[in-house]
Amino acid sequence: MVYDLDNKDSFASLIHWEEEMKRFGVDMSRTKIVVCGNKSDNPGREVNVKDVVAWCKKRGYLHFETSANTASNVQEAFETLFGLCVEQYKEDKAKFGL
């Protein structure tokens, strides 16, 4: 999930998207989520990153500060998410014989 570091409302909308996933039956215990705070290259921020990190930690999500403009941490976030998905696949394969 992505939010704008310059916009508190965009962070608040993460709760909405989390609820939407649950509403559609997503098993949150098996879902790998990476949260990206975008526009890390901008100096003015409305979002307190400590609050976001605490929110993510409580849910077991990983957090990255990223910049689409400079590509900072974008590859790292995707590679981390991909790695988590591969790990989940291996666990499922062993558990369910996939």
SEFIZA-3560 file (N, C-alpha, C; in Angstrom, 3 decimals):
REM SEFIZA-3560
<numar><xx>0.850</xx><yy>-1.161</yy><zz>0.000</zz><atom>N</atom></numar>
<numar><xx>0.000</xx><yy>0.000</yy><zz>0.000</zz><atom>CA</atom></numar>
<numar><xx>0.899</xx><yy>1.227</yy><zz>0.000</zz><atom>C</atom></numar>
<numar><xx>0.414</xx><yy>2.292</yy><zz>-0.623</zz><atom>N</atom></numar>
<numar><xx>1.210</xx><yy>3.514</yy><zz>-0.747</zz><atom>CA</atom></numar>
<numar><xx>0.423</xx><yy>4.696</yy><zz>-0.192</zz><atom>C</atom></numar>
<numar><xx>1.132</xx><yy>5.547</yy><zz>0.527</zz><atom>N</atom></numar>
<numar><xx>0.544</xx><yy>6.802</yy><zz>0.987</zz><atom>CA</atom></numar>
<numar><xx>1.528</xx><yy>7.927</yy><zz>0.674</zz><atom>C</atom></numar>
<numar><xx>1.034</xx><yy>9.137</yy><zz>0.731</zz><atom>N</atom></numar>
<numar><xx>1.816</xx><yy>10.334</yy><zz>0.415</zz><atom>CA</atom></numar>
<numar><xx>2.326</xx><yy>10.940</yy><zz>1.721</zz><atom>C</atom></numar>
<numar><xx>3.633</xx><yy>11.031</yy><zz>1.864</zz><atom>N</atom></numar>
<numar><xx>4.215</xx><yy>11.611</yy><zz>3.077</zz><atom>CA</atom></numar>
<numar><xx>3.797</xx><yy>13.060</yy><zz>3.290</zz><atom>C</atom></numar>
<numar><xx>3.330</xx><yy>13.707</yy><zz>2.237</zz><atom>N</atom></numar>
<numar><xx>2.908</xx><yy>15.108</yy><zz>2.310</zz><atom>CA</atom></numar>
<numar><xx>1.420</xx><yy>15.269</yy><zz>2.595</zz><atom>C</atom></numar>
<numar><xx>0.711</xx><yy>14.151</yy><zz>2.871</zz><atom>N</atom></numar>
<numar><xx>-0.738</xx><yy>14.227</yy><zz>2.981</zz><atom>CA</atom></numar>
<numar><xx>-1.244</xx><yy>13.263</yy><zz>4.066</zz><atom>C</atom></numar>
<numar><xx>-1.667</xx><yy>13.825</yy><zz>5.201</zz><atom>N</atom></numar>
<numar><xx>-2.163</xx><yy>12.999</yy><zz>6.312</zz><atom>CA</atom></numar>
<numar><xx>-3.365</xx><yy>12.146</yy><zz>5.911</zz><atom>C</atom></numar>
<numar><xx>-4.227</xx><yy>12.705</yy><zz>5.062</zz><atom>N</atom></numar>
<numar><xx>-5.414</xx><yy>11.966</yy><zz>4.645</zz><atom>CA</atom></numar>
<numar><xx>-5.051</xx><yy>10.698</yy><zz>3.878</zz><atom>C</atom></numar>
<numar><xx>-3.961</xx><yy>10.747</yy><zz>3.123</zz><atom>N</atom></numar>
<numar><xx>-3.581</xx><yy>9.552</yy><zz>2.368</zz><atom>CA</atom></numar>
<numar><xx>-3.127</xx><yy>8.441</yy><zz>3.309</zz><atom>C</atom></numar>
<numar><xx>-2.490</xx><yy>8.801</yy><zz>4.412</zz><atom>N</atom></numar>
<numar><xx>-2.134</xx><yy>7.789</yy><zz>5.403</zz><atom>CA</atom></numar>
<numar><xx>-3.396</xx><yy>7.230</yy><zz>6.044</zz><atom>C</atom></numar>
<numar><xx>-4.329</xx><yy>8.100</yy><zz>6.386</zz><atom>N</atom></numar>
<numar><xx>-5.582</xx><yy>7.649</yy><zz>6.990</zz><atom>CA</atom></numar>
<numar><xx>-6.338</xx><yy>6.712</yy><zz>6.054</zz><atom>C</atom></numar>
<numar><xx>-6.181</xx><yy>6.879</yy><zz>4.751</zz><atom>N</atom></numar>
<numar><xx>-6.892</xx><yy>6.020</yy><zz>3.804</zz><atom>CA</atom></numar>
<numar><xx>-6.362</xx><yy>4.591</yy><zz>3.804</zz><atom>C</atom></numar>
<numar><xx>-5.156</xx><yy>4.370</yy><zz>4.342</zz><atom>N</atom></numar>
<numar><xx>-4.637</xx><yy>3.007</yy><zz>4.423</zz><atom>CA</atom></numar>
<numar><xx>-5.557</xx><yy>2.127</yy><zz>5.268</zz><atom>C</atom></numar>
<numar><xx>-6.138</xx><yy>2.723</yy><zz>6.286</zz><atom>N</atom></numar>
<numar><xx>-7.072</xx><yy>1.980</yy><zz>7.135</zz><atom>CA</atom></numar>
<numar><xx>-8.266</xx><yy>1.542</yy><zz>6.304</zz><atom>C</atom></numar>
<numar><xx>-8.744</xx><yy>2.436</yy><zz>5.436</zz><atom>N</atom></numar>
<numar><xx>-9.860</xx><yy>2.101</yy><zz>4.546</zz><atom>CA</atom></numar>
<numar><xx>-9.504</xx><yy>0.921</yy><zz>3.648</zz><atom>C</atom></numar>
<numar><xx>-8.321</xx><yy>0.952</yy><zz>3.044</zz><atom>N</atom></numar>
<numar><xx>-7.930</xx><yy>-0.117</yy><zz>2.128</zz><atom>CA</atom></numar>
<numar><xx>-7.715</xx><yy>-1.435</yy><zz>2.869</zz><atom>C</atom></numar>
<numar><xx>-7.228</xx><yy>-1.343</yy><zz>4.078</zz><atom>N</atom></numar>
<numar><xx>-7.088</xx><yy>-2.542</yy><zz>4.904</zz><atom>CA</atom></numar>
<numar><xx>-8.468</xx><yy>-3.144</yy><zz>5.184</zz><atom>C</atom></numar>
<numar><xx>-9.419</xx><yy>-2.310</yy><zz>5.518</zz><atom>N</atom></numar>
<numar><xx>-10.781</xx><yy>-2.777</yy><zz>5.776</zz><atom>CA</atom></numar>
<numar><xx>-11.417</xx><yy>-3.364</yy><zz>4.511</zz><atom>C</atom></numar>
<numar><xx>-11.141</xx><yy>-2.767</yy><zz>3.362</zz><atom>N</atom></numar>
<numar><xx>-11.658</xx><yy>-3.296</yy><zz>2.098</zz><atom>CA</atom></numar>
<numar><xx>-11.122</xx><yy>-4.696</yy><zz>1.831</zz><atom>C</atom></numar>
<numar><xx>-9.848</xx><yy>-4.908</yy><zz>2.096</zz><atom>N</atom></numar>
<numar><xx>-9.276</xx><yy>-6.238</yy><zz>1.909</zz><atom>CA</atom></numar>
<numar><xx>-9.985</xx><yy>-7.250</yy><zz>2.799</zz><atom>C</atom></numar>
<numar><xx>-10.210</xx><yy>-6.880</yy><zz>4.044</zz><atom>N</atom></numar>
<numar><xx>-10.897</xx><yy>-7.776</yy><zz>4.974</zz><atom>CA</atom></numar>
<numar><xx>-12.330</xx><yy>-8.041</yy><zz>4.510</zz><atom>C</atom></numar>
<numar><xx>-12.986</xx><yy>-6.988</yy><zz>4.039</zz><atom>N</atom></numar>
<numar><xx>-14.374</xx><yy>-7.109</yy><zz>3.585</zz><atom>CA</atom></numar>
<numar><xx>-14.494</xx><yy>-8.088</yy><zz>2.420</zz><atom>C</atom></numar>
<numar><xx>-13.481</xx><yy>-8.118</yy><zz>1.570</zz><atom>N</atom></numar>
<numar><xx>-13.496</xx><yy>-9.023</yy><zz>0.426</zz><atom>CA</atom></numar>
<numar><xx>-12.902</xx><yy>-10.395</yy><zz>0.748</zz><atom>C</atom></numar>
<numar><xx>-12.684</xx><yy>-10.657</yy><zz>2.043</zz><atom>N</atom></numar>
<numar><xx>-12.290</xx><yy>-11.984</yy><zz>2.467</zz><atom>CA</atom></numar>
<numar><xx>-10.809</xx><yy>-12.291</yy><zz>2.403</zz><atom>C</atom></numar>
<numar><xx>-9.975</xx><yy>-11.269</yy><zz>2.306</zz><atom>N</atom></numar>
<numar><xx>-8.535</xx><yy>-11.501</yy><zz>2.284</zz><atom>CA</atom></numar>
<numar><xx>-8.086</xx><yy>-12.003</yy><zz>3.650</zz><atom>C</atom></numar>
<numar><xx>-7.343</xx><yy>-13.087</yy><zz>3.663</zz><atom>N</atom></numar>
<numar><xx>-6.803</xx><yy>-13.637</yy><zz>4.901</zz><atom>CA</atom></numar>
<numar><xx>-5.574</xx><yy>-12.808</yy><zz>5.277</zz><atom>C</atom></numar>
<numar><xx>-5.765</xx><yy>-11.850</yy><zz>6.158</zz><atom>N</atom></numar>
<numar><xx>-4.704</xx><yy>-10.904</yy><zz>6.500</zz><atom>CA</atom></numar>
<numar><xx>-3.528</xx><yy>-11.583</yy><zz>7.201</zz><atom>C</atom></numar>
<numar><xx>-3.767</xx><yy>-12.749</yy><zz>7.799</zz><atom>N</atom></numar>
<numar><xx>-2.670</xx><yy>-13.448</yy><zz>8.463</zz><atom>CA</atom></numar>
<numar><xx>-1.693</xx><yy>-14.057</yy><zz>7.453</zz><atom>C</atom></numar>
<numar><xx>-2.138</xx><yy>-14.245</yy><zz>6.224</zz><atom>N</atom></numar>
<numar><xx>-1.274</xx><yy>-14.834</yy><zz>5.198</zz><atom>CA</atom></numar>
<numar><xx>-0.893</xx><yy>-13.835</yy><zz>4.117</zz><atom>C</atom></numar>
<numar><xx>-1.403</xx><yy>-12.625</yy><zz>4.206</zz><atom>N</atom></numar>
<numar><xx>-1.138</xx><yy>-11.614</yy><zz>3.188</zz><atom>CA</atom></numar>
<numar><xx>0.109</xx><yy>-10.823</yy><zz>3.540</zz><atom>C</atom></numar>
<numar><xx>0.980</xx><yy>-10.697</yy><zz>2.585</zz><atom>N</atom></numar>
<numar><xx>2.220</xx><yy>-9.943</yy><zz>2.782</zz><atom>CA</atom></numar>
<numar><xx>1.998</xx><yy>-8.516</yy><zz>2.304</zz><atom>C</atom></numar>
<numar><xx>2.218</xx><yy>-7.581</yy><zz>3.213</zz><atom>N</atom></numar>
<numar><xx>1.963</xx><yy>-6.176</yy><zz>2.888</zz><atom>CA</atom></numar>
<numar><xx>3.195</xx><yy>-5.340</yy><zz>3.181</zz><atom>C</atom></numar>
<numar><xx>3.523</xx><yy>-4.518</yy><zz>2.196</zz><atom>N</atom></numar>
<numar><xx>4.580</xx><yy>-3.525</yy><zz>2.325</zz><atom>CA</atom></numar>
<numar><xx>3.913</xx><yy>-2.161</yy><zz>2.171</zz><atom>C</atom></numar>
<numar><xx>4.174</xx><yy>-1.277</yy><zz>3.104</zz><atom>N</atom></numar>
<numar><xx>3.622</xx><yy>0.074</yy><zz>3.067</zz><atom>CA</atom></numar>
<numar><xx>4.731</xx><yy>1.029</yy><zz>2.654</zz><atom>C</atom></numar>
<numar><xx>4.444</xx><yy>1.834</yy><zz>1.629</zz><atom>N</atom></numar>
<numar><xx>5.434</xx><yy>2.784</yy><zz>1.113</zz><atom>CA</atom></numar>
<numar><xx>4.942</xx><yy>4.205</yy><zz>1.328</zz><atom>C</atom></numar>
<numar><xx>5.755</xx><yy>4.978</yy><zz>2.029</zz><atom>N</atom></numar>
<numar><xx>5.507</xx><yy>6.406</yy><zz>2.169</zz><atom>CA</atom></numar>
<numar><xx>6.215</xx><yy>7.089</yy><zz>1.021</zz><atom>C</atom></numar>
<numar><xx>5.454</xx><yy>7.550</yy><zz>0.046</zz><atom>N</atom></numar>
<numar><xx>6.032</xx><yy>8.127</yy><zz>-1.164</zz><atom>CA</atom></numar>
<numar><xx>6.303</xx><yy>9.625</yy><zz>-1.001</zz><atom>C</atom></numar>
<numar><xx>7.145</xx><yy>10.139</yy><zz>-1.867</zz><atom>N</atom></numar>
<numar><xx>7.600</xx><yy>11.533</yy><zz>-1.898</zz><atom>CA</atom></numar>
<numar><xx>8.614</xx><yy>11.804</yy><zz>-0.795</zz><atom>C</atom></numar>
<numar><xx>9.459</xx><yy>10.814</yy><zz>-0.508</zz><atom>N</atom></numar>
<numar><xx>10.479</xx><yy>10.995</yy><zz>0.524</zz><atom>CA</atom></numar>
<numar><xx>11.491</xx><yy>12.065</yy><zz>0.147</zz><atom>C</atom></numar>
<numar><xx>11.520</xx><yy>12.438</yy><zz>-1.125</zz><atom>N</atom></numar>
<numar><xx>12.446</xx><yy>13.478</yy><zz>-1.580</zz><atom>CA</atom></numar>
<numar><xx>11.937</xx><yy>14.886</yy><zz>-1.275</zz><atom>C</atom></numar>
<numar><xx>10.674</xx><yy>15.012</yy><zz>-0.883</zz><atom>N</atom></numar>
<numar><xx>10.125</xx><yy>16.329</yy><zz>-0.550</zz><atom>CA</atom></numar>
<numar><xx>10.413</xx><yy>16.662</yy><zz>0.914</zz><atom>C</atom></numar>
<numar><xx>10.890</xx><yy>17.875</yy><zz>1.189</zz><atom>N</atom></numar>
<numar><xx>11.255</xx><yy>18.229</yy><zz>2.568</zz><atom>CA</atom></numar>
<numar><xx>10.057</xx><yy>18.442</yy><zz>3.498</zz><atom>C</atom></numar>
<numar><xx>8.928</xx><yy>18.922</yy><zz>2.974</zz><atom>N</atom></numar>
<numar><xx>7.770</xx><yy>19.190</yy><zz>3.830</zz><atom>CA</atom></numar>
<numar><xx>6.911</xx><yy>17.951</yy><zz>3.976</zz><atom>C</atom></numar>
<numar><xx>6.665</xx><yy>17.542</yy><zz>5.218</zz><atom>N</atom></numar>
<numar><xx>5.875</xx><yy>16.340</yy><zz>5.465</zz><atom>CA</atom></numar>
<numar><xx>4.749</xx><yy>16.633</yy><zz>6.438</zz><atom>C</atom></numar>
<numar><xx>3.601</xx><yy>16.062</yy><zz>6.135</zz><atom>N</atom></numar>
<numar><xx>2.465</xx><yy>16.155</yy><zz>7.052</zz><atom>CA</atom></numar>
<numar><xx>2.355</xx><yy>14.912</yy><zz>7.923</zz><atom>C</atom></numar>
<numar><xx>2.950</xx><yy>13.819</yy><zz>7.473</zz><atom>N</atom></numar>
<numar><xx>2.797</xx><yy>12.535</yy><zz>8.155</zz><atom>CA</atom></numar>
<numar><xx>3.987</xx><yy>12.287</yy><zz>9.071</zz><atom>C</atom></numar>
<numar><xx>3.690</xx><yy>11.932</yy><zz>10.309</zz><atom>N</atom></numar>
<numar><xx>4.726</xx><yy>11.570</yy><zz>11.267</zz><atom>CA</atom></numar>
<numar><xx>5.100</xx><yy>10.108</yy><zz>11.009</zz><atom>C</atom></numar>
<numar><xx>6.289</xx><yy>9.900</yy><zz>10.500</zz><atom>N</atom></numar>
<numar><xx>6.707</xx><yy>8.555</yy><zz>10.108</zz><atom>CA</atom></numar>
<numar><xx>6.752</xx><yy>7.608</yy><zz>11.303</zz><atom>C</atom></numar>
<numar><xx>7.048</xx><yy>8.126</yy><zz>12.483</zz><atom>N</atom></numar>
<numar><xx>7.045</xx><yy>7.270</yy><zz>13.675</zz><atom>CA</atom></numar>
<numar><xx>5.670</xx><yy>6.658</yy><zz>13.907</zz><atom>C</atom></numar>
<numar><xx>4.618</xx><yy>7.435</yy><zz>13.655</zz><atom>N</atom></numar>
<numar><xx>3.255</xx><yy>6.911</yy><zz>13.792</zz><atom>CA</atom></numar>
<numar><xx>2.991</xx><yy>5.814</yy><zz>12.770</zz><atom>C</atom></numar>
<numar><xx>3.468</xx><yy>6.021</yy><zz>11.552</zz><atom>N</atom></numar>
<numar><xx>3.266</xx><yy>5.032</yy><zz>10.496</zz><atom>CA</atom></numar>
<numar><xx>4.021</xx><yy>3.746</yy><zz>10.823</zz><atom>C</atom></numar>
<numar><xx>5.255</xx><yy>3.881</yy><zz>11.248</zz><atom>N</atom></numar>
<numar><xx>6.064</xx><yy>2.710</yy><zz>11.585</zz><atom>CA</atom></numar>
<numar><xx>5.388</xx><yy>1.924</yy><zz>12.716</zz><atom>C</atom></numar>
<numar><xx>4.864</xx><yy>2.609</yy><zz>13.712</zz><atom>N</atom></numar>
<numar><xx>4.162</xx><yy>1.939</yy><zz>14.815</zz><atom>CA</atom></numar>
<numar><xx>2.913</xx><yy>1.234</yy><zz>14.298</zz><atom>C</atom></numar>
<numar><xx>2.164</xx><yy>1.901</yy><zz>13.411</zz><atom>N</atom></numar>
<numar><xx>0.955</xx><yy>1.316</yy><zz>12.818</zz><atom>CA</atom></numar>
<numar><xx>1.316</xx><yy>0.053</yy><zz>12.044</zz><atom>C</atom></numar>
<numar><xx>2.375</xx><yy>0.127</yy><zz>11.258</zz><atom>N</atom></numar>
<numar><xx>2.823</xx><yy>-1.025</yy><zz>10.465</zz><atom>CA</atom></numar>
<numar><xx>3.300</xx><yy>-2.163</yy><zz>11.361</zz><atom>C</atom></numar>
<numar><xx>4.081</xx><yy>-1.827</yy><zz>12.361</zz><atom>N</atom></numar>
<numar><xx>4.631</xx><yy>-2.848</yy><zz>13.252</zz><atom>CA</atom></numar>
<numar><xx>3.510</xx><yy>-3.606</yy><zz>13.959</zz><atom>C</atom></numar>
<numar><xx>2.486</xx><yy>-2.886</yy><zz>14.384</zz><atom>N</atom></numar>
<numar><xx>1.340</xx><yy>-3.497</yy><zz>15.067</zz><atom>CA</atom></numar>
<numar><xx>0.662</xx><yy>-4.538</yy><zz>14.177</zz><atom>C</atom></numar>
<numar><xx>0.698</xx><yy>-4.322</yy><zz>12.872</zz><atom>N</atom></numar>
<numar><xx>0.021</xx><yy>-5.200</yy><zz>11.928</zz><atom>CA</atom></numar>
<numar><xx>0.960</xx><yy>-6.204</yy><zz>11.250</zz><atom>C</atom></numar>
<numar><xx>2.249</xx><yy>-6.067</yy><zz>11.504</zz><atom>N</atom></numar>
<numar><xx>3.199</xx><yy>-6.963</yy><zz>10.858</zz><atom>CA</atom></numar>
<numar><xx>3.546</xx><yy>-6.562</yy><zz>9.437</zz><atom>C</atom></numar>
<numar><xx>3.310</xx><yy>-5.308</yy><zz>9.084</zz><atom>N</atom></numar>
<numar><xx>3.636</xx><yy>-4.804</yy><zz>7.753</zz><atom>CA</atom></numar>
<numar><xx>5.041</xx><yy>-4.208</yy><zz>7.777</zz><atom>C</atom></numar>
<numar><xx>5.695</xx><yy>-4.251</yy><zz>6.645</zz><atom>N</atom></numar>
<numar><xx>6.984</xx><yy>-3.575</yy><zz>6.514</zz><atom>CA</atom></numar>
<numar><xx>6.750</xx><yy>-2.178</yy><zz>5.964</zz><atom>C</atom></numar>
<numar><xx>7.648</xx><yy>-1.262</yy><zz>6.295</zz><atom>N</atom></numar>
<numar><xx>7.498</xx><yy>0.135</yy><zz>5.856</zz><atom>CA</atom></numar>
<numar><xx>8.753</xx><yy>0.604</yy><zz>5.143</zz><atom>C</atom></numar>
<numar><xx>8.552</xx><yy>1.300</yy><zz>4.045</zz><atom>N</atom></numar>
<numar><xx>9.638</xx><yy>1.923</yy><zz>3.306</zz><atom>CA</atom></numar>
<numar><xx>9.271</xx><yy>3.361</yy><zz>3.003</zz><atom>C</atom></numar>
<numar><xx>10.241</xx><yy>4.237</yy><zz>3.107</zz><atom>N</atom></numar>
<numar><xx>10.067</xx><yy>5.590</yy><zz>2.580</zz><atom>CA</atom></numar>
<numar><xx>10.618</xx><yy>5.558</yy><zz>1.172</zz><atom>C</atom></numar>
<numar><xx>9.794</xx><yy>5.960</yy><zz>0.210</zz><atom>N</atom></numar>
<numar><xx>10.176</xx><yy>5.868</yy><zz>-1.197</zz><atom>CA</atom></numar>
<numar><xx>9.989</xx><yy>7.196</yy><zz>-1.908</zz><atom>C</atom></numar>
<numar><xx>10.588</xx><yy>7.264</yy><zz>-3.080</zz><atom>N</atom></numar>
<numar><xx>10.380</xx><yy>8.416</yy><zz>-3.961</zz><atom>CA</atom></numar>
<numar><xx>10.229</xx><yy>7.909</yy><zz>-5.385</zz><atom>C</atom></numar>
<numar><xx>9.071</xx><yy>8.122</yy><zz>-5.963</zz><atom>N</atom></numar>
<numar><xx>8.879</xx><yy>7.773</yy><zz>-7.367</zz><atom>CA</atom></numar>
<numar><xx>9.710</xx><yy>8.701</yy><zz>-8.245</zz><atom>C</atom></numar>
<numar><xx>9.945</xx><yy>9.907</yy><zz>-7.765</zz><atom>N</atom></numar>
<numar><xx>10.709</xx><yy>10.902</yy><zz>-8.520</zz><atom>CA</atom></numar>
<numar><xx>12.179</xx><yy>10.508</yy><zz>-8.664</zz><atom>C</atom></numar>
<numar><xx>12.787</xx><yy>10.047</yy><zz>-7.570</zz><atom>N</atom></numar>
<numar><xx>14.211</xx><yy>9.693</yy><zz>-7.601</zz><atom>CA</atom></numar>
<numar><xx>14.443</xx><yy>8.180</yy><zz>-7.607</zz><atom>C</atom></numar>
<numar><xx>13.381</xx><yy>7.415</yy><zz>-7.490</zz><atom>N</atom></numar>
<numar><xx>13.423</xx><yy>5.944</yy><zz>-7.412</zz><atom>CA</atom></numar>
<numar><xx>14.048</xx><yy>5.436</yy><zz>-6.116</zz><atom>C</atom></numar>
<numar><xx>14.203</xx><yy>6.286</yy><zz>-5.145</zz><atom>N</atom></numar>
<numar><xx>14.784</xx><yy>5.895</yy><zz>-3.859</zz><atom>CA</atom></numar>
<numar><xx>13.919</xx><yy>4.838</yy><zz>-3.174</zz><atom>C</atom></numar>
<numar><xx>14.521</xx><yy>3.709</yy><zz>-2.851</zz><atom>N</atom></numar>
<numar><xx>13.907</xx><yy>2.597</yy><zz>-2.122</zz><atom>CA</atom></numar>
<numar><xx>12.781</xx><yy>1.884</yy><zz>-2.866</zz><atom>C</atom></numar>
<numar><xx>12.495</xx><yy>2.268</yy><zz>-4.099</zz><atom>N</atom></numar>
<numar><xx>11.407</xx><yy>1.623</yy><zz>-4.834</zz><atom>CA</atom></numar>
<numar><xx>11.777</xx><yy>0.174</yy><zz>-5.142</zz><atom>C</atom></numar>
<numar><xx>12.936</xx><yy>-0.048</yy><zz>-5.692</zz><atom>N</atom></numar>
<numar><xx>13.361</xx><yy>-1.410</yy><zz>-6.009</zz><atom>CA</atom></numar>
<numar><xx>13.450</xx><yy>-2.257</yy><zz>-4.748</zz><atom>C</atom></numar>
<numar><xx>13.982</xx><yy>-1.685</yy><zz>-3.686</zz><atom>N</atom></numar>
<numar><xx>14.109</xx><yy>-2.413</yy><zz>-2.424</zz><atom>CA</atom></numar>
<numar><xx>12.745</xx><yy>-2.856</yy><zz>-1.899</zz><atom>C</atom></numar>
<numar><xx>11.749</xx><yy>-1.972</yy><zz>-1.999</zz><atom>N</atom></numar>
<numar><xx>10.402</xx><yy>-2.315</yy><zz>-1.525</zz><atom>CA</atom></numar>
<numar><xx>9.823</xx><yy>-3.469</yy><zz>-2.344</zz><atom>C</atom></numar>
<numar><xx>9.958</xx><yy>-3.400</yy><zz>-3.676</zz><atom>N</atom></numar>
<numar><xx>9.430</xx><yy>-4.468</yy><zz>-4.522</zz><atom>CA</atom></numar>
<numar><xx>10.174</xx><yy>-5.781</yy><zz>-4.307</zz><atom>C</atom></numar>
<numar><xx>11.479</xx><yy>-5.713</yy><zz>-4.189</zz><atom>N</atom></numar>
<numar><xx>12.254</xx><yy>-6.935</yy><zz>-3.970</zz><atom>CA</atom></numar>
<numar><xx>11.910</xx><yy>-7.578</yy><zz>-2.625</zz><atom>C</atom></numar>
<numar><xx>11.692</xx><yy>-6.751</yy><zz>-1.614</zz><atom>N</atom></numar>
<numar><xx>11.306</xx><yy>-7.264</yy><zz>-0.304</zz><atom>CA</atom></numar>
<numar><xx>9.943</xx><yy>-7.938</yy><zz>-0.375</zz><atom>C</atom></numar>
<numar><xx>8.989</xx><yy>-7.276</yy><zz>-1.017</zz><atom>N</atom></numar>
<numar><xx>7.655</xx><yy>-7.851</yy><zz>-1.157</zz><atom>CA</atom></numar>
<numar><xx>7.717</xx><yy>-9.163</yy><zz>-1.946</zz><atom>C</atom></numar>
<numar><xx>8.475</xx><yy>-9.185</yy><zz>-3.017</zz><atom>N</atom></numar>
<numar><xx>8.623</xx><yy>-10.400</yy><zz>-3.814</zz><atom>CA</atom></numar>
<numar><xx>9.206</xx><yy>-11.531</yy><zz>-2.960</zz><atom>C</atom></numar>
<numar><xx>10.216</xx><yy>-11.217</yy><zz>-2.178</zz><atom>N</atom></numar>
<numar><xx>10.822</xx><yy>-12.219</yy><zz>-1.308</zz><atom>CA</atom></numar>
<numar><xx>9.830</xx><yy>-12.774</yy><zz>-0.298</zz><atom>C</atom></numar>
<numar><xx>9.005</xx><yy>-11.904</yy><zz>0.271</zz><atom>N</atom></numar>
<numar><xx>7.975</xx><yy>-12.342</yy><zz>1.217</zz><atom>CA</atom></numar>
<numar><xx>6.962</xx><yy>-13.258</yy><zz>0.541</zz><atom>C</atom></numar>
<numar><xx>6.599</xx><yy>-12.926</yy><zz>-0.691</zz><atom>N</atom></numar>
<numar><xx>5.646</xx><yy>-13.759</yy><zz>-1.432</zz><atom>CA</atom></numar>
<numar><xx>6.240</xx><yy>-15.127</yy><zz>-1.740</zz><atom>C</atom></numar>
<numar><xx>7.512</xx><yy>-15.177</yy><zz>-2.108</zz><atom>N</atom></numar>
<numar><xx>8.169</xx><yy>-16.451</yy><zz>-2.380</zz><atom>CA</atom></numar>
<numar><xx>8.209</xx><yy>-17.304</yy><zz>-1.114</zz><atom>C</atom></numar>
<numar><xx>8.542</xx><yy>-16.688</yy><zz>0.010</zz><atom>N</atom></numar>
<numar><xx>8.554</xx><yy>-17.412</yy><zz>1.285</zz><atom>CA</atom></numar>
<numar><xx>7.175</xx><yy>-17.983</yy><zz>1.596</zz><atom>C</atom></numar>
<numar><xx>6.125</xx><yy>-17.171</yy><zz>1.387</zz><atom>N</atom></numar>
<numar><xx>4.760</xx><yy>-17.633</yy><zz>1.656</zz><atom>CA</atom></numar>
<numar><xx>4.396</xx><yy>-18.788</yy><zz>0.728</zz><atom>C</atom></numar>
<numar><xx>4.793</xx><yy>-18.699</yy><zz>-0.525</zz><atom>N</atom></numar>
<numar><xx>4.531</xx><yy>-19.777</yy><zz>-1.478</zz><atom>CA</atom></numar>
<numar><xx>5.204</xx><yy>-21.076</yy><zz>-1.024</zz><atom>C</atom></numar>
<numar><xx>6.450</xx><yy>-20.976</yy><zz>-0.601</zz><atom>N</atom></numar>
<numar><xx>7.176</xx><yy>-22.169</yy><zz>-0.143</zz><atom>CA</atom></numar>
<numar><xx>6.498</xx><yy>-22.786</yy><zz>1.079</zz><atom>C</atom></numar>
<numar><xx>6.045</xx><yy>-21.932</yy><zz>2.004</zz><atom>N</atom></numar>
<numar><xx>5.334</xx><yy>-22.435</yy><zz>3.183</zz><atom>CA</atom></numar>
<numar><xx>4.039</xx><yy>-23.125</yy><zz>2.781</zz><atom>C</atom></numar>
<numar><xx>3.298</xx><yy>-22.492</yy><zz>1.870</zz><atom>N</atom></numar>
<numar><xx>2.036</xx><yy>-23.072</yy><zz>1.410</zz><atom>CA</atom></numar>
<numar><xx>2.271</xx><yy>-24.386</yy><zz>0.668</zz><atom>C</atom></numar>
<numar><xx>3.309</xx><yy>-24.414</yy><zz>-0.130</zz><atom>N</atom></numar>
<numar><xx>3.640</xx><yy>-25.625</yy><zz>-0.891</zz><atom>CA</atom></numar>
<numar><xx>3.934</xx><yy>-26.778</yy><zz>0.055</zz><atom>C</atom></numar>
<numar><xx>4.711</xx><yy>-26.505</yy><zz>1.087</zz><atom>N</atom></numar>
<numar><xx>5.039</xx><yy>-27.551</yy><zz>2.052</zz><atom>CA</atom></numar>
<numar><xx>3.811</xx><yy>-27.968</yy><zz>2.865</zz><atom>C</atom></numar>
<numar><xx>2.989</xx><yy>-27.002</yy><zz>3.218</zz><atom>N</atom></numar>
<numar><xx>1.842</xx><yy>-27.277</yy><zz>4.079</zz><atom>CA</atom></numar>
<numar><xx>0.688</xx><yy>-27.936</yy><zz>3.325</zz><atom>C</atom></numar>
<numar><xx>0.441</xx><yy>-27.434</yy><zz>2.105</zz><atom>N</atom></numar>
<numar><xx>-0.741</xx><yy>-27.879</yy><zz>1.359</zz><atom>CA</atom></numar>
<numar><xx>-0.406</xx><yy>-28.766</yy><zz>0.163</zz><atom>C</atom></numar>
<numar><xx>0.890</xx><yy>-28.995</yy><zz>-0.064</zz><atom>N</atom></numar>
<numar><xx>1.288</xx><yy>-29.836</yy><zz>-1.184</zz><atom>CA</atom></numar>
<numar><xx>1.030</xx><yy>-29.209</yy><zz>-2.542</zz><atom>C</atom></numar>
<numar><xx>1.159</xx><yy>-27.931</yy><zz>-2.637</zz><atom>N</atom></numar>
<numar><xx>0.934</xx><yy>-27.236</yy><zz>-3.914</zz><atom>CA</atom></numar>
<numar><xx>2.027</xx><yy>-27.522</yy><zz>-4.907</zz><atom>C</atom></numar>
//
